[in-house]
Amino acid sequence: MRQAIPWRDRSFRERFERWIEANVQNARWHVIKDTDLTYLLVGALNEERYYAKAVTDISRGEAGLSAFLAERHPNLVPDVIAIDSAQNWLLMRDISGEVLRARPDVSRYETALRQYAQLQRQEIDQIETYLSYGIPDRRPATLKDEIQTYLPELCVGLEQYKAEVMLALQDELIAMCDELAIGMPMSLEHGDLHGGNIFWRERTNDLCILDWGDATVTHPFFSVRVFWNALYDLLPEEDEVAWYEQIQTMRTVYLEAWSGVAPKDVLWRHLLIAEELGCVYRALSWHVYVTRYRYDVAESSDKPAQWLNLLLEYRDLKRRFR
């Protein structure tokens, strides 16, 4: 069901502002983001800066998850001052630094991927906690059902011959889900792990991963699909051959952090599957979990077709490297 935008209502904004003031007194605030999905304010008090965020029920688990991760992984995620889970409100300290893609550096991207994998590995036993916050359960069995239900709808917007290719892949996609369902544990998946959601702090030479509103419980390796796209940040120009060479390097970096969780051949097999199936997972994220509930449906109605196009292009690229 299409949602209204809560912060377009004056009484909502007034309640939000009172809650903010109760937790950080006398700061000066102004709006830096106002979409149908997110309402974000930045506040300043003396030398300190703060961020106050409100989201819709599409990201209803974000506040609780962010606070939980802040306790378990200080510095790697933003420091949370207060949350109101019922209202989907979140108040955080400034993380400083700059987005990773502002000054692309291979070693920093490797560090980010490695530390993110270590976080995922440490969160394996916290699945039930995440689900209690309202984080979607999208483990392979659920993904399998979603593919069987929605694949034709995802293909809307594709050229006819591409839609036919995708529909013919359904059995293969289902088999991929079955393979990922066994062999290694599920964990937390960020949902949007790109160079704009990772900050590098020059002063302390470390990083911070933010914006967990798209997180799910699923196969952890699905995270690489968005991160692989972000590797284009490292290239002087868009070159898919150079991009794929970066991916080959980053695969090893990521899997080193998972050493011992499963046999090496299983880890590699799961990663190669997740690179492809992750495109369908992302297409479903938009179609099933975001677009149908947002106010501005047209803002993301084309996302599923974009992700399926990426899958077909990626499969072609991988064949060229065999």
Secondary structure as a PSIPRED ss2 file (coil, helix, strand):
# PSIPRED VFORMAT (PSIPRED V4.0)

   1 M C   1.000  0.000  0.000
   2 R C   1.000  0.000  0.000
   3 Q C   1.000  0.000  0.000
   4 A C   1.000  0.000  0.000
   5 I C   1.000  0.000  0.000
   6 P H   0.000  1.000  0.000
   7 W H   0.000  1.000  0.000
   8 R H   0.000  1.000  0.000
   9 D C   1.000  0.000  0.000
  10 R H   0.000  1.000  0.000
  11 S H   0.000  1.000  0.000
  12 F H   0.000  1.000  0.000
  13 R H   0.000  1.000  0.000
  14 E H   0.000  1.000  0.000
  15 R H   0.000  1.000  0.000
  16 F H   0.000  1.000  0.000
  17 E H   0.000  1.000  0.000
  18 R H   0.000  1.000  0.000
  19 W H   0.000  1.000  0.000
  20 I H   0.000  1.000  0.000
  21 E H   0.000  1.000  0.000
  22 A H   0.000  1.000  0.000
  23 N H   0.000  1.000  0.000
  24 V C   1.000  0.000  0.000
  25 Q C   1.000  0.000  0.000
  26 N C   1.000  0.000  0.000
  27 A C   1.000  0.000  0.000
  28 R E   0.000  0.000  1.000
  29 W E   0.000  0.000  1.000
  30 H E   0.000  0.000  1.000
  31 V E   0.000  0.000  1.000
  32 I E   0.000  0.000  1.000
  33 K E   0.000  0.000  1.000
  34 D E   0.000  0.000  1.000
  35 T C   1.000  0.000  0.000
  36 D C   1.000  0.000  0.000
  37 L C   1.000  0.000  0.000
  38 T E   0.000  0.000  1.000
  39 Y E   0.000  0.000  1.000
  40 L E   0.000  0.000  1.000
  41 L E   0.000  0.000  1.000
  42 V E   0.000  0.000  1.000
  43 G E   0.000  0.000  1.000
  44 A E   0.000  0.000  1.000
  45 L E   0.000  0.000  1.000
  46 N C   1.000  0.000  0.000
  47 E C   1.000  0.000  0.000
  48 E E   0.000  0.000  1.000
  49 R E   0.000  0.000  1.000
  50 Y E   0.000  0.000  1.000
  51 Y E   0.000  0.000  1.000
  52 A E   0.000  0.000  1.000
  53 K E   0.000  0.000  1.000
  54 A E   0.000  0.000  1.000
  55 V E   0.000  0.000  1.000
  56 T C   1.000  0.000  0.000
  57 D H   0.000  1.000  0.000
  58 I H   0.000  1.000  0.000
  59 S H   0.000  1.000  0.000
  60 R C   1.000  0.000  0.000
  61 G C   1.000  0.000  0.000
  62 E H   0.000  1.000  0.000
  63 A H   0.000  1.000  0.000
  64 G H   0.000  1.000  0.000
  65 L H   0.000  1.000  0.000
  66 S H   0.000  1.000  0.000
  67 A H   0.000  1.000  0.000
  68 F H   0.000  1.000  0.000
  69 L H   0.000  1.000  0.000
  70 A H   0.000  1.000  0.000
  71 E H   0.000  1.000  0.000
  72 R H   0.000  1.000  0.000
  73 H C   1.000  0.000  0.000
  74 P E   0.000  0.000  1.000
  75 N C   1.000  0.000  0.000
  76 L C   1.000  0.000  0.000
  77 V E   0.000  0.000  1.000
  78 P C   1.000  0.000  0.000
  79 D C   1.000  0.000  0.000
  80 V E   0.000  0.000  1.000
  81 I E   0.000  0.000  1.000
  82 A E   0.000  0.000  1.000
  83 I E   0.000  0.000  1.000
  84 D E   0.000  0.000  1.000
  85 S C   1.000  0.000  0.000
  86 A C   1.000  0.000  0.000
  87 Q C   1.000  0.000  0.000
  88 N C   1.000  0.000  0.000
  89 W E   0.000  0.000  1.000
  90 L E   0.000  0.000  1.000
  91 L E   0.000  0.000  1.000
  92 M E   0.000  0.000  1.000
  93 R E   0.000  0.000  1.000
  94 D C   1.000  0.000  0.000
  95 I C   1.000  0.000  0.000
  96 S C   1.000  0.000  0.000
  97 G C   1.000  0.000  0.000
  98 E E   0.000  0.000  1.000
  99 V E   0.000  0.000  1.000
 100 L H   0.000  1.000  0.000
 101 R H   0.000  1.000  0.000
 102 A H   0.000  1.000  0.000
 103 R C   1.000  0.000  0.000
 104 P C   1.000  0.000  0.000
 105 D C   1.000  0.000  0.000
 106 V H   0.000  1.000  0.000
 107 S H   0.000  1.000  0.000
 108 R H   0.000  1.000  0.000
 109 Y H   0.000  1.000  0.000
 110 E H   0.000  1.000  0.000
 111 T H   0.000  1.000  0.000
 112 A H   0.000  1.000  0.000
 113 L H   0.000  1.000  0.000
 114 R H   0.000  1.000  0.000
 115 Q H   0.000  1.000  0.000
 116 Y H   0.000  1.000  0.000
 117 A H   0.000  1.000  0.000
 118 Q H   0.000  1.000  0.000
 119 L H   0.000  1.000  0.000
 120 Q H   0.000  1.000  0.000
 121 R H   0.000  1.000  0.000
 122 Q H   0.000  1.000  0.000
 123 E C   1.000  0.000  0.000
 124 I H   0.000  1.000  0.000
 125 D H   0.000  1.000  0.000
 126 Q H   0.000  1.000  0.000
 127 I H   0.000  1.000  0.000
 128 E H   0.000  1.000  0.000
 129 T H   0.000  1.000  0.000
 130 Y H   0.000  1.000  0.000
 131 L H   0.000  1.000  0.000
 132 S H   0.000  1.000  0.000
 133 Y H   0.000  1.000  0.000
 134 G C   1.000  0.000  0.000
 135 I C   1.000  0.000  0.000
 136 P C   1.000  0.000  0.000
 137 D E   0.000  0.000  1.000
 138 R C   1.000  0.000  0.000
 139 R C   1.000  0.000  0.000
 140 P H   0.000  1.000  0.000
 141 A H   0.000  1.000  0.000
 142 T H   0.000  1.000  0.000
 143 L H   0.000  1.000  0.000
 144 K H   0.000  1.000  0.000
 145 D H   0.000  1.000  0.000
 146 E H   0.000  1.000  0.000
 147 I H   0.000  1.000  0.000
 148 Q H   0.000  1.000  0.000
 149 T H   0.000  1.000  0.000
 150 Y H   0.000  1.000  0.000
 151 L H   0.000  1.000  0.000
 152 P H   0.000  1.000  0.000
 153 E H   0.000  1.000  0.000
 154 L H   0.000  1.000  0.000
 155 C C   1.000  0.000  0.000
 156 V C   1.000  0.000  0.000
 157 G C   1.000  0.000  0.000
 158 L C   1.000  0.000  0.000
 159 E C   1.000  0.000  0.000
 160 Q H   0.000  1.000  0.000
 161 Y H   0.000  1.000  0.000
 162 K H   0.000  1.000  0.000
 163 A H   0.000  1.000  0.000
 164 E H   0.000  1.000  0.000
 165 V H   0.000  1.000  0.000
 166 M H   0.000  1.000  0.000
 167 L H   0.000  1.000  0.000
 168 A H   0.000  1.000  0.000
 169 L C   1.000  0.000  0.000
 170 Q H   0.000  1.000  0.000
 171 D H   0.000  1.000  0.000
 172 E H   0.000  1.000  0.000
 173 L H   0.000  1.000  0.000
 174 I H   0.000  1.000  0.000
 175 A H   0.000  1.000  0.000
 176 M H   0.000  1.000  0.000
 177 C H   0.000  1.000  0.000
 178 D H   0.000  1.000  0.000
 179 E H   0.000  1.000  0.000
 180 L H   0.000  1.000  0.000
 181 A C   1.000  0.000  0.000
 182 I C   1.000  0.000  0.000
 183 G C   1.000  0.000  0.000
 184 M C   1.000  0.000  0.000
 185 P C   1.000  0.000  0.000
 186 M C   1.000  0.000  0.000
 187 S E   0.000  0.000  1.000
 188 L E   0.000  0.000  1.000
 189 E E   0.000  0.000  1.000
 190 H C   1.000  0.000  0.000
 191 G C   1.000  0.000  0.000
 192 D C   1.000  0.000  0.000
 193 L C   1.000  0.000  0.000
 194 H C   1.000  0.000  0.000
 195 G C   1.000  0.000  0.000
 196 G C   1.000  0.000  0.000
 197 N C   1.000  0.000  0.000
 198 I E   0.000  0.000  1.000
 199 F E   0.000  0.000  1.000
 200 W E   0.000  0.000  1.000
 201 R E   0.000  0.000  1.000
 202 E C   1.000  0.000  0.000
 203 R C   1.000  0.000  0.000
 204 T C   1.000  0.000  0.000
 205 N C   1.000  0.000  0.000
 206 D E   0.000  0.000  1.000
 207 L E   0.000  0.000  1.000
 208 C E   0.000  0.000  1.000
 209 I E   0.000  0.000  1.000
 210 L C   1.000  0.000  0.000
 211 D C   1.000  0.000  0.000
 212 W C   1.000  0.000  0.000
 213 G C   1.000  0.000  0.000
 214 D C   1.000  0.000  0.000
 215 A C   1.000  0.000  0.000
 216 T E   0.000  0.000  1.000
 217 V E   0.000  0.000  1.000
 218 T E   0.000  0.000  1.000
 219 H C   1.000  0.000  0.000
 220 P H   0.000  1.000  0.000
 221 F H   0.000  1.000  0.000
 222 F H   0.000  1.000  0.000
 223 S H   0.000  1.000  0.000
 224 V H   0.000  1.000  0.000
 225 R H   0.000  1.000  0.000
 226 V H   0.000  1.000  0.000
 227 F H   0.000  1.000  0.000
 228 W H   0.000  1.000  0.000
 229 N H   0.000  1.000  0.000
 230 A H   0.000  1.000  0.000
 231 L H   0.000  1.000  0.000
 232 Y H   0.000  1.000  0.000
 233 D H   0.000  1.000  0.000
 234 L H   0.000  1.000  0.000
 235 L C   1.000  0.000  0.000
 236 P C   1.000  0.000  0.000
 237 E C   1.000  0.000  0.000
 238 E C   1.000  0.000  0.000
 239 D C   1.000  0.000  0.000
 240 E H   0.000  1.000  0.000
 241 V H   0.000  1.000  0.000
 242 A H   0.000  1.000  0.000
 243 W H   0.000  1.000  0.000
 244 Y H   0.000  1.000  0.000
 245 E H   0.000  1.000  0.000
 246 Q H   0.000  1.000  0.000
 247 I H   0.000  1.000  0.000
 248 Q H   0.000  1.000  0.000
 249 T H   0.000  1.000  0.000
 250 M H   0.000  1.000  0.000
 251 R H   0.000  1.000  0.000
 252 T H   0.000  1.000  0.000
 253 V H   0.000  1.000  0.000
 254 Y H   0.000  1.000  0.000
 255 L H   0.000  1.000  0.000
 256 E H   0.000  1.000  0.000
 257 A C   1.000  0.000  0.000
 258 W C   1.000  0.000  0.000
 259 S E   0.000  0.000  1.000
 260 G C   1.000  0.000  0.000
 261 V C   1.000  0.000  0.000
 262 A E   0.000  0.000  1.000
 263 P C   1.000  0.000  0.000
 264 K H   0.000  1.000  0.000
 265 D H   0.000  1.000  0.000
 266 V H   0.000  1.000  0.000
 267 L H   0.000  1.000  0.000
 268 W H   0.000  1.000  0.000
 269 R H   0.000  1.000  0.000
 270 H H   0.000  1.000  0.000
 271 L H   0.000  1.000  0.000
 272 L H   0.000  1.000  0.000
 273 I H   0.000  1.000  0.000
 274 A H   0.000  1.000  0.000
 275 E H   0.000  1.000  0.000
 276 E H   0.000  1.000  0.000
 277 L H   0.000  1.000  0.000
 278 G H   0.000  1.000  0.000
 279 C H   0.000  1.000  0.000
 280 V H   0.000  1.000  0.000
 281 Y H   0.000  1.000  0.000
 282 R H   0.000  1.000  0.000
 283 A H   0.000  1.000  0.000
 284 L H   0.000  1.000  0.000
 285 S H   0.000  1.000  0.000
 286 W H   0.000  1.000  0.000
 287 H H   0.000  1.000  0.000
 288 V H   0.000  1.000  0.000
 289 Y H   0.000  1.000  0.000
 290 V H   0.000  1.000  0.000
 291 T H   0.000  1.000  0.000
 292 R H   0.000  1.000  0.000
 293 Y H   0.000  1.000  0.000
 294 R C   1.000  0.000  0.000
 295 Y C   1.000  0.000  0.000
 296 D C   1.000  0.000  0.000
 297 V H   0.000  1.000  0.000
 298 A H   0.000  1.000  0.000
 299 E H   0.000  1.000  0.000
 300 S C   1.000  0.000  0.000
 301 S C   1.000  0.000  0.000
 302 D C   1.000  0.000  0.000
 303 K H   0.000  1.000  0.000
 304 P H   0.000  1.000  0.000
 305 A H   0.000  1.000  0.000
 306 Q H   0.000  1.000  0.000
 307 W H   0.000  1.000  0.000
 308 L H   0.000  1.000  0.000
 309 N H   0.000  1.000  0.000
 310 L H   0.000  1.000  0.000
 311 L H   0.000  1.000  0.000
 312 L H   0.000  1.000  0.000
 313 E H   0.000  1.000  0.000
 314 Y H   0.000  1.000  0.000
 315 R H   0.000  1.000  0.000
 316 D H   0.000  1.000  0.000
 317 L H   0.000  1.000  0.000
 318 K H   0.000  1.000  0.000
 319 R H   0.000  1.000  0.000
 320 R H   0.000  1.000  0.000
 321 F C   1.000  0.000  0.000
 322 R C   1.000  0.000  0.000
